[in-house]
């Protein structure tokens, strides 16, 4: 039972406590953090080089953070990539002359 309590303790350090989130988002982030913790435990048990959980999580997130935001499938080219990668802000539409 010691491992269960330690696992709960380590997940509680990184608890995602936002009251405004839907239940399924809380469940997703809890499972995501639990998966990261389990990966850290496996890494500690198998690797010769020990590292802290903070450094391990940073190394785990680094490839995701550095990957391109948009990947098009092979063979598909889009003529206007600017449309797919920028923010869409509202613009005012000017009335035509003589319109109400």
Backbone as CSV, one residue per row, in Angstrom:
resi,resn,N_x,N_y,N_z,CA_x,CA_y,CA_z,C_x,C_y,C_z
1,UNK,0.808,-1.196,0.000,0.000,0.000,0.000,0.853,1.263,0.000
2,UNK,2.120,1.125,0.324,2.976,2.303,0.373,3.085,2.934,-1.015
3,UNK,3.182,2.114,-2.055,3.313,2.650,-3.411,2.063,3.411,-3.831
4,UNK,0.905,2.938,-3.427,-0.343,3.622,-3.780,-0.393,4.991,-3.121
5,UNK,-0.047,5.061,-1.852,-0.081,6.335,-1.146,0.960,7.304,-1.708
6,UNK,2.133,6.789,-2.042,3.173,7.657,-2.610,2.742,8.168,-3.982
7,UNK,2.110,7.309,-4.763,1.624,7.711,-6.077,0.576,8.817,-5.939
8,UNK,-0.359,8.659,-5.016,-1.371,9.687,-4.771,-0.728,10.987,-4.296
9,UNK,0.294,10.871,-3.468,0.979,12.054,-2.960,1.655,12.813,-4.099
10,UNK,2.330,12.103,-4.991,3.051,12.760,-6.073,2.090,13.376,-7.089
11,UNK,0.938,12.746,-7.320,-0.058,13.328,-8.217,-0.669,14.567,-7.581
12,UNK,-0.837,14.560,-6.263,-1.441,15.697,-5.571,-0.565,16.946,-5.663
13,UNK,0.741,16.784,-5.806,1.613,17.942,-5.950,1.286,18.714,-7.225
14,UNK,0.906,17.997,-8.263,0.612,18.616,-9.553,-0.884,18.626,-9.831
15,UNK,-1.687,18.720,-8.803,-3.141,18.631,-8.971,-3.653,19.759,-9.853
16,UNK,-4.575,19.418,-10.693,-5.186,20.364,-11.616,-6.528,20.746,-11.026
17,UNK,-6.530,21.767,-10.188,-7.726,22.115,-9.423,-8.346,23.400,-9.959
18,UNK,-9.105,23.282,-10.985,-9.852,24.419,-11.517,-11.326,24.073,-11.445
19,UNK,-12.068,24.842,-10.690,-13.492,24.555,-10.500,-14.294,24.787,-11.761
20,UNK,-13.783,25.588,-12.670,-14.563,25.924,-13.850,-14.480,24.870,-14.943
21,UNK,-13.636,23.874,-14.777,-13.489,22.857,-15.809,-14.596,21.821,-15.739
22,UNK,-14.925,21.280,-16.878,-15.881,20.179,-16.938,-15.232,18.947,-16.305
23,UNK,-16.054,18.005,-15.886,-15.539,16.822,-15.203,-14.640,16.005,-16.111
24,UNK,-14.959,15.941,-17.392,-14.164,15.115,-18.290,-12.801,15.740,-18.558
25,UNK,-12.695,17.080,-18.477,-11.384,17.716,-18.618,-10.527,17.437,-17.392
26,UNK,-11.144,17.489,-16.213,-10.405,17.161,-14.993,-9.913,15.723,-15.045
27,UNK,-10.794,14.815,-15.513,-10.412,13.404,-15.615,-9.268,13.231,-16.615
28,UNK,-9.330,13.945,-17.750,-8.270,13.841,-18.749,-6.931,14.292,-18.177
29,UNK,-6.907,15.472,-17.543,-5.649,15.983,-17.010,-5.133,15.119,-15.862
30,UNK,-6.036,14.564,-15.060,-5.607,13.676,-13.988,-4.949,12.425,-14.573
31,UNK,-5.568,11.835,-15.589,-4.986,10.649,-16.222,-3.684,10.990,-16.944
32,UNK,-3.613,12.178,-17.531,-2.390,12.615,-18.204,-1.241,12.732,-17.203
33,UNK,-1.513,13.359,-16.060,-0.478,13.506,-15.034,-0.120,12.161,-14.412
34,UNK,-1.113,11.294,-14.265,-0.860,9.965,-13.726,0.020,9.158,-14.678
35,UNK,-0.228,9.303,-15.979,0.618,8.636,-16.971,2.049,9.144,-16.927
36,UNK,2.218,10.453,-16.765,3.565,11.018,-16.639,4.273,10.519,-15.400
37,UNK,3.533,10.402,-14.309,4.116,9.893,-13.070,4.518,8.429,-13.221
38,UNK,3.666,7.626,-13.854,4.001,6.217,-14.066,5.220,6.071,-14.970
39,UNK,5.334,6.929,-15.986,6.514,6.900,-16.849,7.769,7.255,-16.054
40,UNK,7.644,8.208,-15.137,8.781,8.590,-14.298,9.197,7.434,-13.392
41,UNK,8.227,6.731,-12.826,8.535,5.598,-11.944,9.236,4.493,-12.723
42,UNK,8.771,4.218,-13.937,9.417,3.198,-14.774,10.827,3.646,-15.142
43,UNK,11.004,4.918,-15.461,12.326,5.433,-15.815,13.284,5.315,-14.646
44,UNK,12.811,5.633,-13.446,13.680,5.526,-12.267,14.085,4.088,-11.997
45,UNK,13.169,3.150,-12.264,13.467,1.746,-11.987,14.417,1.145,-13.016
46,UNK,14.399,1.657,-14.246,15.181,1.017,-15.300,16.450,1.770,-15.690
47,UNK,16.483,3.068,-15.521,17.623,3.855,-16.003,18.752,3.865,-14.985
48,UNK,19.963,3.936,-15.518,21.127,4.025,-14.645,21.276,5.449,-14.104
49,UNK,20.899,6.428,-14.924,21.008,7.831,-14.518,19.686,8.269,-13.896
50,UNK,19.720,8.610,-12.629,18.516,9.066,-11.932,18.346,10.566,-12.161
51,UNK,17.107,10.990,-12.322,16.824,12.414,-12.462,15.585,12.755,-11.654
52,UNK,15.453,14.023,-11.326,14.300,14.445,-10.534,13.045,14.419,-11.407
53,UNK,11.902,14.412,-10.745,10.641,14.356,-11.477,10.432,15.630,-12.303
54,UNK,10.855,16.756,-11.783,10.707,18.024,-12.506,11.492,17.998,-13.813
55,UNK,12.732,17.531,-13.757,13.561,17.458,-14.962,13.005,16.415,-15.921
56,UNK,12.521,15.287,-15.388,11.945,14.255,-16.239,10.724,14.780,-16.985
57,UNK,9.847,15.499,-16.288,8.644,16.042,-16.945,9.019,17.073,-18.007
58,UNK,10.061,17.854,-17.746,10.514,18.819,-18.744,11.048,18.098,-19.977
59,UNK,11.835,17.042,-19.768,12.354,16.265,-20.890,11.229,15.554,-21.641
60,UNK,10.197,15.163,-20.925,9.052,14.492,-21.538,8.249,15.462,-22.404
61,UNK,8.134,16.703,-21.978,7.331,17.694,-22.701,8.114,18.408,-23.793
62,UNK,9.421,18.333,-23.763,10.241,19.086,-24.709,9.960,18.738,-26.170
63,UNK,9.897,17.473,-26.577,9.609,17.185,-27.994,8.250,17.707,-28.443
64,UNK,7.268,17.672,-27.567,5.944,18.181,-27.919,5.983,19.692,-28.080
65,UNK,6.700,20.363,-27.212,6.756,21.820,-27.269,7.534,22.313,-28.484
66,UNK,8.511,21.561,-28.933,9.344,22.000,-30.048,8.841,21.531,-31.402
67,UNK,7.847,20.664,-31.421,7.339,20.166,-32.696,6.535,21.260,-33.387
68,UNK,6.484,21.229,-34.706,5.682,22.233,-35.418,4.214,22.115,-35.035
69,UNK,3.537,23.248,-35.009,2.135,23.240,-34.613,1.232,22.629,-35.673
70,UNK,1.606,22.735,-36.921,0.747,22.271,-37.994,1.519,21.303,-38.872
71,UNK,0.987,20.124,-39.015,1.588,19.142,-39.912,0.536,18.726,-40.922
72,UNK,0.830,18.952,-42.183,-0.075,18.504,-43.226,0.279,17.078,-43.602
73,UNK,-0.706,16.264,-43.944,-0.411,14.903,-44.387,0.458,14.923,-45.639
74,UNK,1.212,13.863,-45.834,2.101,13.772,-46.989,1.290,13.852,-48.280
75,UNK,1.795,14.605,-49.238,1.147,14.705,-50.535,0.086,15.787,-50.620
76,UNK,-0.277,16.403,-49.505,-1.290,17.454,-49.526,-0.589,18.788,-49.306
77,UNK,-0.783,19.680,-50.246,-0.210,21.014,-50.123,-1.344,22.019,-50.095
78,UNK,-1.241,22.963,-49.231,-2.264,23.995,-49.144,-1.675,25.287,-49.674
79,UNK,-2.435,25.976,-50.505,-1.913,27.182,-51.139,-1.797,28.351,-50.166
80,UNK,-2.581,28.335,-49.095,-2.586,29.470,-48.181,-2.345,28.977,-46.755
81,UNK,-1.088,28.694,-46.427,-0.767,28.226,-45.082,-0.940,29.323,-44.050
82,UNK,-0.867,30.582,-44.473,-1.059,31.700,-43.554,-2.441,31.618,-42.913
83,UNK,-3.424,31.165,-43.678,-4.784,31.037,-43.173,-4.862,29.990,-42.068
84,UNK,-4.032,28.975,-42.142,-4.097,27.876,-41.186,-3.257,28.108,-39.938
85,UNK,-2.333,29.045,-39.974,-1.408,29.184,-38.855,-1.566,30.471,-38.062
86,UNK,-2.379,31.404,-38.508,-2.515,32.664,-37.787,-3.819,32.709,-37.021
87,UNK,-3.935,33.710,-36.167,-5.168,33.895,-35.405,-6.212,34.553,-36.290
88,UNK,-7.436,34.201,-36.054,-8.542,34.777,-36.809,-9.229,35.809,-35.936
89,UNK,-9.056,37.063,-36.289,-9.646,38.154,-35.527,-10.827,38.729,-36.305
90,UNK,-11.853,39.193,-35.606,-12.997,39.761,-36.322,-12.618,41.058,-37.035
91,UNK,-13.202,41.250,-38.191,-12.957,42.456,-38.966,-14.298,43.111,-39.272
92,UNK,-14.289,44.426,-39.343,-15.527,45.124,-39.688,-15.728,45.081,-41.193
93,UNK,-16.979,44.912,-41.589,-17.326,44.905,-43.004,-17.932,46.262,-43.321
94,UNK,-17.319,46.954,-44.243,-17.793,48.292,-44.586,-19.040,48.181,-45.457
95,UNK,-19.988,49.069,-45.189,-21.238,49.076,-45.952,-20.996,49.609,-47.358
96,UNK,-21.746,49.055,-48.299,-21.654,49.515,-49.682,-22.349,50.873,-49.794
97,UNK,-21.888,51.709,-50.675,-22.545,53.012,-50.834,-24.005,52.834,-51.261
98,UNK,-24.886,53.537,-50.618,-26.303,53.471,-50.933,-27.046,52.398,-50.158
99,UNK,-26.361,51.577,-49.387,-27.028,50.536,-48.595,-27.457,51.113,-47.263
100,UNK,-28.430,50.488,-46.645,-28.920,50.959,-45.344,-27.958,50.618,-44.248
